[in-house]
Amino acid sequence: MKKVLTIVLVFALSFGFLTIVNNMGNTDTASEQQTLTGTAEGFGGDINVTVVVNGEDIISVEVTADGETQGIGSMAIDELPALIVEADSAEVEGVSGATYTSDGIKAAVRNALSSKQGSEEEVTLTGTAEGFGGDVTVNVVVKGDDIISVEAIGEDETEGIGSVALVELPALIAEADSTDIDGVSGATYTSDGIKAAVRNALESRQ
C-alpha cells in the first residue's frame, strides 16, 4: 500500500512540476507580444498603423487613414494589411491603382517595426518635409540608434542647386550620424527640407 501511495505522490508532484514549467513557457511567449505604432505620408495625408507582433512574427496590422480616396486608397487600407501579415513583411506589392496609399501603409509598418524593443536589425524609415520646390522624401536605413544610409528624393528641386544638396547631404548626415550639420551652400531650403525629413523619419520610431 505504501508503495502505491509513493508512486501516486511522485506522479502528482511530477505533473504539478510540468504544469508550472508549461505555464512559465506560456508567460514567456505572451511577454514577447508587443503593439507598435507607425506613421507615414499617404496620398491624402498621414497614414497611421497599429502593428501587433509576437517575437519576429507580424500578428496583425490595423490602418487608420481618413484622408485617402474612397474606392481607391480605401481598397489598399482594406486589402494590404492582410497581405503584410500573410507575408510577415512590409515588402509586398501594393494594391493596383493605389500606389501612394500602398507605399504609405508599407512605410508606416516599417516605421512601426523599427521601434520594436530589442530590435538591432537594419530597418528603413521614411520621412517627408517641405523643400524649395515641393516635398522632399527620404529613406533612412538605421540599425539600433545608428544612421546607416540616407536617400533623398525631391523631383521639384532646382537642378544644379537643390539637386546638389540631394546628392551630397545624405552622405554627410550618415557620416555624422545626425541631422545637426551644415547645409549645402546656396541650397538652404532644400538642405533644410532634407534634414527635416530625416528627423521626421527618425521620430516615427518613437
N, C-alpha and C positions, 0 to 999 in steps of 0.2 A: 504493500500500500504506500509506504514511504517513497519507494522508487517511482511509483506512478505520479505521486504528488510532485516529486522533484522534476520529473520530465515536463509536467504541466507548467510548473513555475518557470522553468528555463524557457519553454516555448513562449509563455506570456511576456517574459522580460525581453526576449529577442524580438517579438512582434512589436512591443512598445518602442524599442530602440529603433527599429526600422521605420516606424511611423514618424518618430521625431526627426530622423535623418531625411526622410522624404519631405516632410514639412519644411525643413531648413532649405532643402533644394528648391522647393516652390517659392519660398520667400526670396531667395537669391534671384530666381528668374523674374519674379514680379518687380524686384527692385531695379532691374535693368530697363524697364519701360519708362520712356520719357515722352513728354509732349513738348514739341518745339514749334516756334512760330517764325515766319519769314515774310518779307515784303519785297516786291519788285515792281517795276513800271510795266503796265499793260498798255492796251490801246486807248482806253478811256480814263486812265488814272491808276492809282495804286492797286495792286493785287496782293491780298493777304492770304497766307496759308497757315493751317494748323496741321502739323505732321506728327503722328504718333509712331514711335519706333520702339523696338524691343531688341536691345543689343545692336546688331548691324542691320536688322530687318525693318523695312518700312511696313507698318501695320495698316495705317490709314492716312488719307490726305483729304482735308476739307478746304475748299477755296471760297473766299468772300471777295467779290469784285463788283460793286454796284454800278461802275461806270462803263462796263463792257457792253457792246452792241447786242441787243436781244436777237436771238436767232442765228447769230454768227459767233461772237465771243462767248455767248452763253452756252453754245454747244461744247466749246473747249472746257468750260467750267464744269459741265456735266460729265464729259467723257474722259478727260485727261487724267484726273485723279486715280481712277481705277486702273488705267494703263500704267501709271507710275508705280502703283502698289504691286501690280502683276509682274512688272519688270524689276521691281525692287531697286529702281534707279530713276533719276530725273532725265536720263539720256534716252528719251523715247521720241518718236516722230510726233510732231504737232498735229492738230486737227486741221484738215484741209480748209482753206478759206479763212482761218482764224490764226494767222501766223503770229501777230503781235500778242494776242492774248495767250496763245500756247507758250510762246517764248517767256512771257511774264510769269506764267504759272511755274514753268520749269526753273526759272531763275529764282523765284521765291522759295521753291522747295530746296534748291541748292543752298540758298542763304540760311534756311532753317536748319538743314542737316549740318551745316558748318558750325552751328552753335552747340552741337551735341557735346555734353560733358565728356571729357577724356578723349575727344577726337584729336588725333595728331596726323590725320591723313590730309593730303592736299585737296583743297576744295576751291571751286571757282565761285566768286561773288560778283554780282552785277550791280552797278550803280549808275545813276543819271543825274546830270546837273546842266544848268544853262551856260553855254559858251558864248562866243561872239555872234555866230550866225544862226544858232539854234541849239538843240540838245546835244550834249556830249555824253556818250555812253562808254563805260569802262568795264572790262572783265578783269578781275583781280584774283590771282591764284595765291592762296595763303596756305601755310602749314603751321598749325598752332597759332602763335602770335606773329609769325614772320611773313612778310610780303615776299613772295617768290617771283612773281612777274605781274606786269600791268599791260593791258592792251587798251588803247583808246580809239574810239570811232566818233568822228564828227564830220559828216559829209558836207556840212554847210560852212565850215571854217575856211577862212581866206587862204587860197593857195599861195605858198611861199612865205606865209607869215604864221597863221594859225596851224597850217599843216606841219610846220617845223616843230611846233610845240607837241603836236600829236605824235610825232616820231621820237623826239628827244626826251620829253618829260617822263614818260612811263619808266624808262630805264633808270632815270635819276631817282624816282620815287622808290623803285625796287632796291636800288643800291643803298639809299638812305634808310630804307625800311620805315618810311614816314612820308607824310604829305607836307611836312614843315620844311619846305625847301624853296629856293628862289624859282620864280617862273622864267620862261624863256623871254629874253629881251625883245620888245616890240610886239609880243603876243600875250599881253596881260590878261585879256578877257578869256582867251582860250585856255591859258595856263590855269587861271583861277577855276574855270569850269572843270578841267581835268582833275584838279586837286579836290574840288568839292564832290565830284562824282565818286572818286576813290574813297573819300571819307564816308559818303552815303553807303557805299558798298560795305565798308568795314563795320559801320554802325548797324547794318542789317543782321549781324551775328548776335547782337545783344538782345 
